[in-house]
Amino acid sequence: MTNTETLYQHYLQHHIISTDTRNITPGCIFFALKGDLFNANEFAAEAIEKGAAFAVIDEEKYAQNDRFLLVKDVLSSLQDLARHRRKQLNIPVIGLTGSNGKTTSKELVNAVLAERYKTFATFGNLNNHIGVPLSILSITDEVQVAVIEMGANHQKEIELLCTIAQPTHGIITNVGMAHLDGFGGFEGVKKGKAELYAYLKQTNGYTFINRDNASLLEMSTAAGLSKLIYYGTENGNTIKGELKSSDPFIEVNWTNHEVSSSVKTNLTGSYNFENILAAICIGDFFDMSPEEINMGLSNYQPKNNRSQLTKTEKNTVICDFYNANPSSMTAALKNIAVLSADKKTAILGDMFELGPESPSQHELIAKQATESGLNQLIFIGKDFYAYKNNYKGIYFETPAEAAQYLQENSVQDHLVLLKGSRGMKLETLLKYL
């Protein structure tokens, strides 16, 4: 059996890790992970043929020569290798989680810190039990500070990810109605996210907290945290901020007790105000000047269909269909309601992973949308469709049906909110808008 130290010596010579034979690069190390529907041990030889230096496997029958490294369990070996690598990195690691805004906050924090430091940030949303190890193993020796996003949909997942990322600093962006099925309701969400606070308490790490968020204050008090850095809209915070404008882009006034400043961003959605404040707070903690912080924020361009304002030939579309839950859906509806536009349309897709609360949460959103005063409402998905006779709007069971409708009934000169869970594939509708 190949142990972690031996794997690490190979890793020092071959830094690139791959878990997909479609993305093999010469000299990489291939980890043959297993899933419910696949066994990558079967593709280990293919990985070697395509140029991988080694293939890590956990079934001996697939070992052909000494380039096949046999371990007890490939996933555990990947995680252990990442833990070992993390211990060699004497740098600040900011662990970031939350129900909404994780990826945007991670990108904003990285954009700010990158104005002064050599940074690493989680690529995309590689934030789970596989993505976090891959992220840690992607950190080079030149990196001065890392921002690691940690996602979860059940208890003990953040706890596991903390043992891998070993954050020295941490932030929970918020707690909301997300992954209710896996967590077992809202209190379960709070318990799961608080595993980051528990780790920081145990390791005497620093925690950044939005003082305006009662749930985060309650959770931080319960965890007994001591190294706290606060941000929010009231006096007494390390960073005090004010939302100056959000129509359509966010402008923030802020102060760090010594200097008052203002920054214009390319982000839409007033709900991103707290994400911006978090990035300001972290930049300030790491001794960055207001000018550096503002430069990072003003240069950041949102992408990946998160609060992304897109102008098409016919409309202005708020592309926010990377994911959705009741908390983020409510915030998006409130945002479009206050934006300046003569005509407004909301196209909302089903929200996934809500468990037994799914019917009531979809009805709540349908009701909120009806009361939002928008010109047109289009609901897509079986969960919303159940309320077609209860609330106004046009209802479709599938995106294909909605696409057909939009082809025949063109939306023109509207501000359009396009939001739903990733699995609804609402991006397929953008070409009709």
KOLPARO-208200 format. One record per residue (C-alpha): z, x, y; chain. Coordinates in nm, 3 decimals. Layout:
% residues N
      up    east   north unit
       Z       X       Y    A
...
***
This chain:
% residues 433
      up    east   north unit
   0.000   0.000   0.000    A
  -0.080   0.116   0.351    A
   0.224   0.113   0.581    A
   0.242   0.052   0.956    A
   0.274   0.418   1.051    A
  -0.040   0.508   0.855    A
  -0.224   0.217   1.015    A
  -0.110   0.338   1.356    A
  -0.248   0.686   1.296    A
  -0.584   0.530   1.211    A
  -0.555   0.309   1.521    A
  -0.504   0.614   1.746    A
  -0.845   0.735   1.632    A
  -1.008   0.391   1.627    A
  -0.875   0.176   1.911    A
  -1.101  -0.125   1.871    A
  -0.972  -0.399   1.643    A
  -1.200  -0.670   1.505    A
  -1.125  -0.986   1.309    A
  -1.482  -1.118   1.300    A
  -1.774  -0.956   1.118    A
  -2.007  -1.102   1.382    A
  -1.848  -0.873   1.640    A
  -1.822  -0.543   1.457    A
  -1.854  -0.235   1.676    A
  -1.907   0.114   1.530    A
  -1.576   0.281   1.446    A
  -1.358  -0.029   1.476    A
  -1.086  -0.136   1.233    A
  -1.156  -0.473   1.069    A
  -0.859  -0.694   0.979    A
  -0.952  -0.941   0.706    A
  -0.752  -1.245   0.813    A
  -0.727  -1.564   0.610    A
  -0.748  -1.924   0.730    A
  -0.742  -2.266   0.572    A
  -1.117  -2.255   0.518    A
  -1.197  -1.885   0.492    A
  -1.087  -1.558   0.336    A
  -1.214  -1.259   0.532    A
  -1.135  -1.027   0.240    A
  -1.470  -1.147   0.112    A
  -1.640  -0.998   0.419    A
  -1.461  -0.661   0.424    A
  -1.753  -0.479   0.263    A
  -1.990  -0.634   0.517    A
  -1.767  -0.507   0.798    A
  -1.783  -0.153   0.659    A
  -2.161  -0.178   0.619    A
  -2.191  -0.284   0.983    A
  -2.001   0.026   1.099    A
  -1.630  -0.045   1.081    A
  -1.429   0.271   1.013    A
  -1.176   0.084   0.800    A
  -1.118  -0.265   0.663    A
  -0.759  -0.387   0.623    A
  -0.737  -0.619   0.321    A
  -0.464  -0.784   0.114    A
  -0.651  -0.848  -0.211    A
  -0.697  -0.536  -0.423    A
  -1.014  -0.656  -0.594    A
  -1.206  -0.614  -0.267    A
  -1.109  -0.244  -0.228    A
  -1.412  -0.024  -0.297    A
  -1.296   0.314  -0.163    A
  -1.041   0.474   0.069    A
  -1.189   0.301   0.373    A
  -1.041  -0.023   0.242    A
  -0.675  -0.021   0.342    A
  -0.466  -0.245   0.117    A
  -0.161  -0.416   0.268    A
   0.071  -0.692   0.149    A
  -0.042  -0.939   0.417    A
  -0.316  -0.876   0.674    A
  -0.175  -1.101   0.948    A
   0.175  -0.953   0.919    A
   0.025  -0.603   0.923    A
  -0.169  -0.683   1.240    A
   0.146  -0.812   1.407    A
   0.355  -0.516   1.290    A
   0.091  -0.273   1.416    A
   0.103  -0.444   1.755    A
   0.484  -0.424   1.761    A
   0.463  -0.053   1.684    A
   0.202  -0.001   1.956    A
   0.413  -0.195   2.206    A
   0.709   0.036   2.145    A
   0.494   0.334   2.248    A
   0.406   0.171   2.580    A
   0.663   0.247   2.848    A
   0.529  -0.004   3.100    A
   0.632  -0.340   3.246    A
   0.497  -0.629   3.040    A
   0.504  -0.971   3.202    A
   0.527  -1.248   2.945    A
   0.385  -1.575   3.074    A
   0.399  -1.922   2.924    A
   0.413  -2.287   3.032    A
   0.268  -2.631   2.965    A
   0.011  -2.618   3.244    A
  -0.146  -2.341   3.448    A
  -0.081  -2.053   3.206    A
  -0.425  -1.902   3.215    A
  -0.481  -1.959   3.588    A
  -0.140  -1.807   3.666    A
  -0.213  -1.512   3.440    A
  -0.545  -1.452   3.616    A
  -0.384  -1.482   3.961    A
  -0.100  -1.244   3.875    A
  -0.349  -0.995   3.737    A
  -0.577  -1.030   4.042    A
  -0.284  -0.950   4.272    A
  -0.140  -0.659   4.071    A
  -0.485  -0.507   4.021    A
  -0.504  -0.440   4.396    A
  -0.261  -0.151   4.340    A
  -0.210  -0.094   3.969    A
  -0.420  -0.028   3.661    A
  -0.360  -0.359   3.484    A
  -0.429  -0.531   3.156    A
  -0.428  -0.909   3.116    A
  -0.482  -1.130   2.814    A
  -0.853  -1.188   2.772    A
  -0.944  -1.556   2.794    A
  -0.676  -1.751   2.612    A
  -0.601  -1.511   2.325    A
  -0.241  -1.626   2.345    A
  -0.137  -1.716   1.991    A
   0.000  -1.534   1.683    A
  -0.335  -1.355   1.645    A
  -0.439  -1.326   2.010    A
  -0.116  -1.168   2.134    A
  -0.127  -0.881   1.879    A
  -0.495  -0.823   1.964    A
  -0.402  -0.815   2.332    A
  -0.125  -0.559   2.282    A
  -0.359  -0.344   2.074    A
  -0.614  -0.355   2.357    A
  -0.377  -0.191   2.607    A
  -0.486   0.167   2.676    A
  -0.261   0.453   2.782    A
  -0.393   0.431   3.139    A
  -0.252   0.082   3.195    A
   0.046   0.063   3.431    A
   0.140  -0.304   3.394    A
   0.033  -0.577   3.151    A
   0.027  -0.956   3.180    A
   0.047  -1.126   2.841    A
  -0.011  -1.500   2.809    A
   0.181  -1.673   2.533    A
   0.083  -2.020   2.412    A
   0.265  -2.242   2.166    A
   0.243  -2.584   2.006    A
   0.562  -2.576   1.800    A
   0.917  -2.438   1.793    A
   0.980  -2.067   1.727    A
   0.625  -1.967   1.824    A
   0.722  -1.817   2.162    A
   1.013  -1.646   1.987    A
   0.767  -1.480   1.748    A
   0.528  -1.379   2.025    A
   0.814  -1.222   2.221    A
   0.890  -0.994   1.927    A
   0.531  -0.872   1.950    A
   0.472  -0.855   2.328    A
   0.833  -0.752   2.402    A
   0.815  -0.861   2.767    A
   1.029  -0.684   3.024    A
   0.960  -0.961   3.277    A
   0.886  -1.327   3.220    A
   0.778  -1.651   3.379    A
   0.749  -2.010   3.258    A
   0.502  -2.179   3.492    A
   0.635  -2.528   3.414    A
   0.723  -2.763   3.130    A
   0.525  -3.081   3.081    A
   0.388  -3.336   2.840    A
   0.180  -3.100   2.627    A
   0.163  -3.049   2.248    A
   0.418  -3.328   2.206    A
   0.323  -3.371   1.843    A
   0.411  -3.015   1.743    A
   0.716  -2.980   1.967    A
   0.860  -3.323   1.893    A
   0.862  -3.473   2.244    A
   0.939  -3.341   2.592    A
   1.285  -3.205   2.507    A
   1.121  -3.014   2.224    A
   0.872  -2.866   2.473    A
   1.161  -2.744   2.690    A
   1.336  -2.595   2.388    A
   1.020  -2.417   2.274    A
   0.933  -2.269   2.613    A
   1.296  -2.163   2.668    A
   1.257  -1.918   2.382    A
   1.111  -1.681   2.644    A
   1.430  -1.714   2.852    A
   1.638  -1.648   2.540    A
   1.445  -1.327   2.474    A
   1.483  -1.209   2.835    A
   1.857  -1.281   2.820    A
   1.886  -1.079   2.500    A
   1.691  -0.784   2.644    A
   1.828  -0.805   3.001    A
   1.481  -0.864   3.142    A
   1.373  -1.006   3.476    A
   1.275  -1.371   3.516    A
   1.065  -1.534   3.789    A
   1.158  -1.897   3.848    A
   1.013  -2.179   4.056    A
   1.329  -2.307   4.224    A
   1.160  -2.640   4.302    A
   1.140  -2.717   3.929    A
   1.461  -2.884   3.809    A
   1.375  -2.836   3.441    A
   1.327  -2.459   3.481    A
   1.655  -2.428   3.671    A
   1.835  -2.620   3.400    A
   1.678  -2.408   3.127    A
   1.753  -2.078   3.303    A
   2.117  -2.178   3.356    A
   2.151  -2.277   2.991    A
   2.006  -1.941   2.887    A
   2.259  -1.752   3.101    A
   1.995  -1.541   3.274    A
   2.113  -1.291   3.532    A
   1.811  -1.101   3.669    A
   1.649  -1.391   3.854    A
   1.380  -1.382   4.120    A
   1.316  -1.719   4.284    A
   1.015  -1.866   4.458    A
   0.960  -2.213   4.604    A
   0.935  -2.416   4.923    A
   1.297  -2.393   5.043    A
   1.497  -2.126   5.223    A
   1.695  -1.887   5.006    A
   1.406  -1.792   4.777    A
   1.266  -1.441   4.754    A
   0.930  -1.597   4.834    A
   0.915  -1.916   5.039    A
   0.579  -2.091   5.054    A
   0.415  -2.384   5.225    A
   0.096  -2.560   5.122    A
  -0.104  -2.551   5.445    A
  -0.423  -2.710   5.312    A
  -0.587  -2.810   4.983    A
  -0.903  -2.990   5.092    A
  -1.085  -2.868   4.897    A
  -0.952  -2.512   4.876    A
  -0.587  -2.408   4.888    A
  -0.444  -2.227   5.188    A
  -0.084  -2.109   5.172    A
   0.166  -1.986   5.430    A
   0.437  -1.767   5.282    A
   0.721  -1.535   5.372    A
   0.928  -1.273   5.188    A
   1.223  -1.279   5.433    A
   1.065  -1.000   5.636    A
   0.700  -1.084   5.692    A
   0.520  -1.416   5.728    A
   0.166  -1.435   5.603    A
  -0.117  -1.676   5.524    A
  -0.389  -1.669   5.261    A
  -0.699  -1.876   5.186    A
  -0.802  -1.900   4.822    A
  -1.103  -2.022   4.624    A
  -0.885  -2.251   4.413    A
  -0.893  -2.628   4.437    A
  -0.612  -2.863   4.333    A
  -0.278  -2.878   4.510    A
  -0.114  -2.834   4.168    A
  -0.225  -2.469   4.184    A
   0.004  -2.408   4.482    A
   0.295  -2.315   4.254    A
   0.071  -2.083   4.050    A
  -0.028  -1.902   4.369    A
   0.337  -1.873   4.477    A
   0.423  -1.724   4.139    A
   0.156  -1.455   4.181    A
   0.283  -1.379   4.533    A
   0.640  -1.350   4.402    A
   0.544  -1.113   4.121    A
   0.328  -0.901   4.352    A
   0.614  -0.877   4.600    A
   0.857  -0.778   4.324    A
   0.626  -0.492   4.228    A
   0.639  -0.357   4.585    A
   0.297  -0.474   4.695    A
   0.224  -0.531   5.061    A
   0.135  -0.878   5.195    A
  -0.214  -0.743   5.266    A
  -0.262  -0.634   4.905    A
  -0.126  -0.963   4.771    A
  -0.348  -1.171   4.997    A
  -0.653  -0.961   4.912    A
  -0.602  -1.023   4.540    A
  -0.561  -1.397   4.593    A
  -0.848  -1.447   4.833    A
  -1.091  -1.253   4.612    A
  -1.003  -1.444   4.295    A
  -1.280  -1.675   4.174    A
  -1.175  -1.946   3.925    A
  -1.378  -1.964   3.606    A
  -1.380  -2.110   3.255    A
  -1.378  -2.467   3.389    A
  -1.023  -2.458   3.518    A
  -0.997  -2.619   3.864    A
  -1.348  -2.493   3.927    A
  -1.542  -2.659   4.209    A
  -1.910  -2.677   4.115    A
  -2.191  -2.806   4.336    A
  -2.476  -2.961   4.141    A
  -2.799  -3.101   4.280    A
  -2.643  -3.446   4.300    A
  -2.265  -3.411   4.328    A
  -1.962  -3.190   4.379    A
  -1.779  -3.164   4.046    A
  -1.422  -3.053   3.983    A
  -1.472  -2.888   3.644    A
  -1.130  -2.910   3.483    A
  -1.221  -2.978   3.123    A
  -1.084  -2.669   2.957    A
  -0.785  -2.869   2.843    A
  -0.575  -3.172   2.930    A
  -0.234  -3.330   2.878    A
  -0.055  -3.612   3.060    A
   0.107  -3.376   3.313    A
  -0.214  -3.201   3.412    A
  -0.412  -3.527   3.407    A
  -0.165  -3.688   3.649    A
  -0.184  -3.386   3.880    A
  -0.566  -3.390   3.874    A
  -0.578  -3.761   3.962    A
  -0.334  -3.712   4.248    A
  -0.543  -3.423   4.375    A
  -0.880  -3.602   4.383    A
  -0.714  -3.901   4.549    A
  -0.624  -3.697   4.858    A
  -0.943  -3.490   4.884    A
  -1.197  -3.579   5.153    A
  -1.506  -3.750   5.014    A
  -1.690  -4.075   5.083    A
  -1.729  -4.160   4.714    A
  -1.520  -4.045   4.419    A
  -1.558  -4.070   4.042    A
  -1.318  -3.969   3.766    A
  -1.455  -3.906   3.416    A
  -1.157  -3.869   3.184    A
  -1.161  -3.771   2.817    A
  -0.895  -3.818   2.550    A
  -0.590  -3.592   2.542    A
  -0.511  -3.436   2.204    A
  -0.191  -3.331   2.020    A
   0.032  -3.601   2.166    A
   0.151  -3.739   1.834    A
   0.329  -4.077   1.832    A
   0.335  -4.080   2.212    A
  -0.045  -4.071   2.237    A
  -0.104  -4.446   2.287    A
   0.157  -4.483   2.560    A
   0.045  -4.166   2.738    A
  -0.322  -4.270   2.739    A
  -0.225  -4.612   2.872    A
  -0.017  -4.446   3.145    A
  -0.312  -4.234   3.256    A
  -0.549  -4.532   3.248    A
  -0.303  -4.721   3.469    A
  -0.265  -4.427   3.709    A
  -0.641  -4.388   3.733    A
  -0.683  -4.759   3.808    A
  -0.428  -4.732   4.089    A
  -0.580  -4.414   4.236    A
  -0.834  -4.596   4.451    A
  -1.138  -4.409   4.319    A
  -1.483  -4.568   4.340    A
  -1.567  -4.528   3.972    A
  -1.371  -4.460   3.653    A
  -1.526  -4.356   3.323    A
  -1.305  -4.314   3.016    A
  -1.423  -4.137   2.702    A
  -1.264  -4.121   2.358    A
  -1.106  -4.351   2.103    A
  -0.759  -4.329   2.256    A
  -0.873  -4.441   2.600    A
  -1.118  -4.691   2.447    A
  -0.825  -4.888   2.308    A
  -0.746  -4.998   2.665    A
  -1.095  -5.109   2.767    A
  -0.978  -5.469   2.813    A
  -0.657  -5.379   2.996    A
  -0.766  -5.161   3.287    A
  -1.075  -5.141   3.502    A
  -1.336  -4.877   3.434    A
  -1.624  -4.806   3.199    A
  -1.520  -4.706   2.847    A
  -1.704  -4.507   2.579    A
  -1.588  -4.392   2.239    A
  -1.794  -4.071   2.245    A
  -1.932  -3.823   2.501    A
  -2.282  -3.898   2.366    A
  -2.248  -4.262   2.470    A
  -2.124  -4.156   2.812    A
  -2.416  -3.914   2.846    A
  -2.661  -4.196   2.774    A
  -2.496  -4.410   3.041    A
  -2.504  -4.130   3.301    A
  -2.872  -4.071   3.230    A
  -2.947  -4.434   3.302    A
  -2.693  -4.482   3.584    A
  -2.710  -4.172   3.802    A
  -2.400  -4.071   3.995    A
  -2.512  -3.947   4.337    A
  -2.325  -3.789   4.630    A
  -1.984  -3.826   4.467    A
  -1.686  -3.598   4.429    A
  -1.644  -3.606   4.051    A
  -1.337  -3.513   3.848    A
  -1.438  -3.416   3.495    A
  -1.127  -3.369   3.283    A
  -1.026  -3.399   2.918    A
  -0.907  -3.200   2.619    A
  -1.127  -2.913   2.506    A
  -1.226  -3.093   2.187    A
  -1.390  -3.371   2.388    A
  -1.664  -3.126   2.494    A
  -1.704  -3.281   2.838    A
  -1.914  -2.982   2.944    A
  -2.204  -3.165   2.777    A
  -2.193  -3.419   3.061    A
  -2.225  -3.169   3.345    A
  -2.606  -3.162   3.330    A
  -2.613  -3.537   3.401    A
  -2.398  -3.498   3.712    A
***
